Amino acid sequence: MITALQLRAARALLDIDQKTLAEMAGVSVPTIQRMEASRGNVRGVVDSLMKVINALNRAGVELISERVRSDDGGRGVRFRHPDALTDTPN
């Protein structure tokens, strides 16, 4: 699962606003706003959440869940190579 803090951090890494993320994911701005306002894990429609996660992945952000291998072993976000340069936001 992704937390609201991870979602905001991922947007910050990409230097994009909520509207841009919504467009990248094919969801509404209020959907992004609700996700980011969640306490703890993001709540919402699974399909919408997967669209957001996939959009972040395409843009080159890797979301790190608990107990998933990372250098520091905790939750977070990190850059990785984008899947395709054409999917990267300007």
N, C-alpha and C positions, 0 to 999 in steps of 0.2 A: 504494500500500500504506500501511497505518497501522502506526505503531510502538507498542510497549508504553507508551512514555513519553507519546505522544499520547493513548492510550486512558485512562491515569490522569489526564492533564491535563483531558481532556474530562469525566471524572466529577467532578473537582474544580470545574470551572466550573459544573457543574449542582448541586454540593453533594449528590451522591448516593453511596450505597455500592454495593458489588458486587451485592448482592442486588437492589437497586432496578433497576440496569442490566439484570441478568439477566431480571427480570420485564418490563421495557420491551421487551426484544429477543426474549423468548420462548425463551431459552436457559437452561441451568443455571448455577448459581453456580460450580461447578468449571470450566465452560467459560470464564467471565470470568477466573477465577483463572489458568488456563493461559495465556490470551491475555496477561494482564498480566505473567506471569512470563517471557514470551518475551524473548530477547535480540535487539534490533534490530526488524525487521519482525515483526508478529504472525503466528504460525503457527497453523494450525488448519483446520477444514473451511470451505471457501469460503462455503457456505450460512450457517453460523453467523456468520462474520465479516460477511457482508452484512447479516444481521439486526441485528447490533450497530451497524454504521455507519448503517443506515437509522433505527434507534431514536434515535441521537444526532442525526441530521439533523432528525428530527421534533421533537426537544426544543429545537432551535435552535443546535446546535453544528456549525460547519463545520470539517471536517478539511482541512488544507492539506498537499498532498504536495509533494515536491521538484519544482522547475521549474514549479510552478503559480503563477500570478500572485498575489502578496500584496505588501503594502507593504514588507516586509523581505526577501522572496525566499527564505525558508527554510521548513523544516517547522514545523508548529505546529497550534494550534487557535484558533478565534475564534468569537465569538458572531455569529449572524445572526438574522433574524426567524424564529420558529418557523413551520412550515407551517400549523399550526392550534392555537389556544389550548387546545383540548381534549386535545391530545397532550402538553402541557407538564406535567412532574412538579410536584407541590405542594411 
